[in-house]
Amino acid sequence: MAKIRIAVLCSGGGTNLQAIIDASGRGDLPSGQIELVISDNPSAYALERASANGIKSAVVSKKDIPREQRERIMLGLLEENGIQLVVLAGFMSVLSANFISRFEGRIVNIHPSLIPSFCGVGMYGLHVHEAALARGVKITGATVHFVNEECDGGPIIAQKAVEVLDGDTPESLQLRVMRNAEWVIYPLAIEKVCKSLLSKNNV
Ligand code: GAR
């Protein structure tokens, strides 16, 4: 059966990458296949996860290469590997409108809040959970969305709510959001997008 060729872009721990790999191993990603992992950080643990699972990986270092050149290299890698869907999983570089236009409707992201709360420029990683705790919300969660030129502004694909508990720290909240929402909805949403791309024969 045909599968959508997926590249996962990461910068850090890669627990979402791991969740997608695990889902695939369980047979829960029948419409897609991870072909490539790209990291903008040479010491990202996500790279170890790729190699431990026999997935090809590449580093395009944010620290050493200016954005335009970095994106040119990434577009080359995506093309060489026949990539049809780009999955951002804790990828901490903002993509240019030019890059996004090359993969219109074919880039997805996961954000650790219920968009439109606690999102946009400067809201990433632990900062999101710090902001949620500072505001005193009782419910937060995660959102999977298509990427467009507006930071965290593309159409929403999936969301899941998570309770904030008394005594939560940004770290404890982050872990609960990952465990109960991100690692659950991201593989499901990716399968849904892959299936839809295959059914549109839009590959
Ligand atoms: C995840 O919580 C992800 O939602 C968040 O960074 C973390 C990456 O963890 N992404 C953003 O904040 C993007 N705006 P991971 O590397 O272990 O998947």
Boltz pocket constraint, residues with backbone or C-beta under 6 A from the ligand:
constraints:
  - pocket:
      binder: B
      contacts: [[A, 10], [A, 11], [A, 12], [A, 13], [A, 14], [A, 15], [A, 16], [A, 17], [A, 89], [A, 90], [A, 91], [A, 110], [A, 111], [A, 112], [A, 123], [A, 124], [A, 125], [A, 128], [A, 174], [A, 178], [A, 182]]
      max_distance: 6.0
